[in-house]
Amino acid sequence: MPTLSIPLSTPEEARALFGAQDSFLRRIRESLGISIVLRGDDLVMDGDEPALERGKEILDDLRTVIRKHGFLREEDVSRVLNRVTGEVSSQSAIDLLQRAKRVQPRTKGQEEYVESIRKNDLVFCVGPAGCGKTYLAVAMAVNALRKELVRKIVLVRPAVEAGERLGFLPGDMLAKVNPFLRPLLDAMQEMLDFEQVKRYVEADIVEILPLAFMRGRTLNNTFIILDEAQNTTPTQMMMFLTRMGEGSKIVVTGDPTQTDLPPHTPSGLGDAIHRLTGIENVTTVELTGRDIVRHKLVREIVKAYEDDGKKSKKR
């Protein structure tokens, strides 16, 4: 396999180029599908010739930024990657109106997902862990709220007992369901100040609820997200979708391969996608392992389990 070495000028340049916990270097590796390691004072890349050429162009541009400003920002890396690889359009960035903070889709699949949310009132997104299903949906909800396109955000999860019994957990109902709802709150707190999130929750502008609490409601001018939707039954999914009122938008996310429903219980996610396909303003986006943007091992873990599942089906 072809190899290309790039000598680095100083340890400071290397630290700036790598980013916190090597985050910038990981993005470059994942975008190009190449290996990049530090050997002595050289940055060594392994991959096919076209990818190495793009990698050199990216690194040269980033080193120019470092020499000019003394540091790199996430925005600088996104801009260079977008220009060189055509990874995603900068127009897909989600403006959070929070100290000019923006969330940038990092793959073509994520870009399609964001654009689908912008253009449709009901979006189903399926894909493996780590591909940004929930995070990007929450970012779009925050954007809609702060632009006053909606009046509130409702984040919903089914409280399915994944190997544990809720009744044996300590505390009142809120304490019991908190572990199920925590990922939604964590995503929001990455985007907004803690105090801002707290004010939204206290003012009922943001609600984070178990699915059962949605029964009997009609939500107007609301951005509604149903997370882990593979753990709904068809009846629960119908109940949820019919909460939609005037001026509202719904995003439903889930991973059909990770259901915690009892055996032989059909999932409401696949059922809804099948029933609603072809209806105007309803669309489905399927993300894959190529869209995983967590630690690089997550992609390998997902692939290993998918491969094992395929082997089991052949037996």
N, C-alpha and C positions, 0 to 999 in steps of 0.2 A: 504494500500500500504506500502511495507517495507520502513524503514527509516534508514539512517546511518549517525552518527555524527562524525566529525573529528575535534579535538581541534587544534586551530592555536596557534603558539608559541608567536608571537608578532604582533602588528599592522602593522609593516613594512613588515612582511611576507605576511599578508593579502593583502596589497596594491600591492605587487609584483605579487602575485598569481592572483589577479583580473585583472590586466592590466589596461591600460588607458580606462576610461569610461566602465570598466567591460568587455572589449573586449575579454580577455582570458576566463573568466568565461562563456561568451555567447557561445564561440566556443565549450567548453566542454559540455554545456547543449544541444546545437544543435546536436553535434556528437552522444551523447548517448541517447537523448530523455528523459532526466530526469530533475527534478527540483533541483536547488542548491541555497540555501539562507544562509545568515549569521545571526545566532541567538546568540547574546552575543559574546563569543569568539569561538564559534563552527561553522563549516561549515556543514550544514545539507542537505543531499541528499535524495530525494524521487523518487522511481522508482522500476522497477522489479529487482530481485536479481542479474541476470547476468550483467545488466547495472550498478548496484551499485558496484559490484566487479571491473568492468573495471574503473568506476569512481574513486574508492579508489586507484587503481594502478596508474592511470594518476596523481592524486593529489600527491601521495607519490613521484613519479618520479620528478614532477615539484618542489616540496618542497626541494628535494635533490639538484636540480640545484640552487635554491635560496640560500640554505645554503652554497653551494660551491662558487657561484659567486656574491651573493647579489642582483641579479636581474634576470628577465626573458626576453627573446626576442621572437618575433613572430616565429622565426625559431625553438626555443626550444619547443614551444607549438606544432607546426606542426610535429616535429620529434616524440614527445611522442605520439600524437594522431595517427600518421601513424602506429607506432609500436604496440600500444595497440588495436586499433580498426580496423586496416587494411583499414582505411578510403580511402587513396589514396597512390600511390607510389611516393616516393621522386624523382624518375626518371622523373615524369611528370612535375616537376618544370620548369618554363620558365625563363631562364637566360636573364636578360635585359642588362648585361654587363655595368651596371651603378653603380659603387661603390659596386660591387658584389651583387646588389639587385636582388631578384628573386621573381616571382609571383608563388604561389603554389595553384593548384586546390584544393578545399576544400571538394569536394564530388566525389563519383564515377561517377556521370553524368558529372561533369565538367572535370574529368580526361578523360573520353571517348571523350568529345568534343575536348580537346587539342590534343589528339592522332589522332583524325580524321583530324584535320587541318594539322598535320605533314605529314599524309600519303596520302592526297587527294588534288587535285587542285581546286575543287569546293565543298564547305561545306555549307549546309543549317542548321541553328540552330534555333529551335523554342522553346519557353518557356515563363513563366510568368516574370513579373518585378522582378528584384533583383537576378536572378539566374546566372549572370555573363556572359551573351551572348556577350555583347559589350566589357566589360572590358578584358576578356580573348582573344578575337579576336585582340584587340589593342595590348595587351601584345605580342601575337605571331607575329604581324606585326613589332613591335619594335625589337623583337629578330631577325627576318629575315633580317631587315635592318642593324642592327649592326653587324650581321655575314656576311654581304655582299651577302646574298642569293637573295636579290632584290635591285634595285637601288632607289626605292621610295615607299612611302605609299600614297594611295588615300583613304580618308574616305568620304563616301557619305551618304546622307540622303534625302528622298523625303520631299519637303517643303509643306506638306499637311496642309491646314488651319483647324486646329482642334478647330472649334468653333470661330475662329478669322479670320479677313480679312487682308491679307498682305497689301493690298492697303492702309489701314487706319493706318498702323504703320509708325512712323516717320523715316526719313533717306533714304539713297540710298539703292540699292538692297542688298549690303553686310550687312548693318545694319538690313534690313528686315529679311534676312534668318539666321542671327547670332543666334537667340534663338533656331532654329531647329538644328544647327550644334554644339552648345555649349557642349552637353554631350560627343561628340567624343573628343573634345579638352580637356575637363576636365579629361577624362580617361587617355589621353596621358600625361597630366601635373602631374598626380599622379605618373607616372613612371619615368619621366625624369625631369631634372632641367628646370625651366622656360626659361632660356637663351638658353638652347639646343633646346627646342621646337621652340623658336623664330627663331633661326638660320636655323633650318630645313624648317620652313614655308617660310622664306625669300629667301632661296636657291631653293625653289620649290621641295625640297626632300619630304616634306609632304604637300599634298593638302587636304583641307577640303571643300567639294563642295556640293551644292544641286544637286539632281539627274539630273535635266534638263541640267546642264552644261556638262554632260558626252556624249551627242549626238555627233556623228561624230568622236570620238577619238578611237585610238587603243593604248592600254597600254601594253608595253613589260616590263618584269622584274619588275613587280609592285605587291605589296600586296594591294588588293582592298577590302574594307569592305563596304557593304551596310547595314546600320542600319535601323530599323523600316520598314522593307521590306513589312510588311502587308499593308502598305499604298501605294504600287505601283499597277498599273494596269498590266494585262498580257502584253500589248504592251510595257509599260515602262520597265518591267522586261526583256523582250527579248532584248530591246535596251541596257540595262545595261550589261547583260551577254555576249553580242556579242562585248563588248569593250575589252575582254580578249585577250591579245597578248602572244607571246612566253615568257616562263619563268615566267609567272604570276600566282598568286593564288588569288582566290576570296572566301570570307566568307560572307554569307548572313544571317542576323539575324532578328528575328521578333517575335511578339506575335499575332497569328491569332485571338485571342479574343479581341484585342484592335484596330481594324481598324477604321480609321477616313475618309474612303472613302465615297462618297455619297451613299445613299441607293440603293441596287440592283446592285452596281458596283462590279464585281468579283475582288478578290485580286490576284495580280501577284505572291505572295509568295506560296500559296497553289497550284496555277496553275503550277508553275515551278517545285515544288516538285513532283507533279503528272506526269508531262511530262518527267522529267529527271531521275526518279527512275530507277535503273538498268543499267545506263550508267557507264562505267568504270571511276574511279577517281572522281566520284560524289557521295556524301553521305549526309544523313540527320541525325542530332542528335536532339532528343527531350528531353529537360530538363523539370523538374516538380517542384512542390512546395518543394520537398525534397532538391532541389538544391539552394533554396533561401538563400543567405548569407548576406542580409542586416539586419536591425533591426528585431528582432524576431517577431514583430507585422506585418511586411510585409507578412510573411508566413500566418498568421491568416487572414489578410485582403484579400489576394488572394483567400484563401480557402472559405471565406465567400461569395465573389462574384461568385466564381465557383459554390458553392452550390445553390445560388440564381438563377443562370442561368439554372442549371439542373431542379430546381423546375418549372421555367417558361416554359421549353420545355414540361413538363408533363401536363401543364394546357391546 
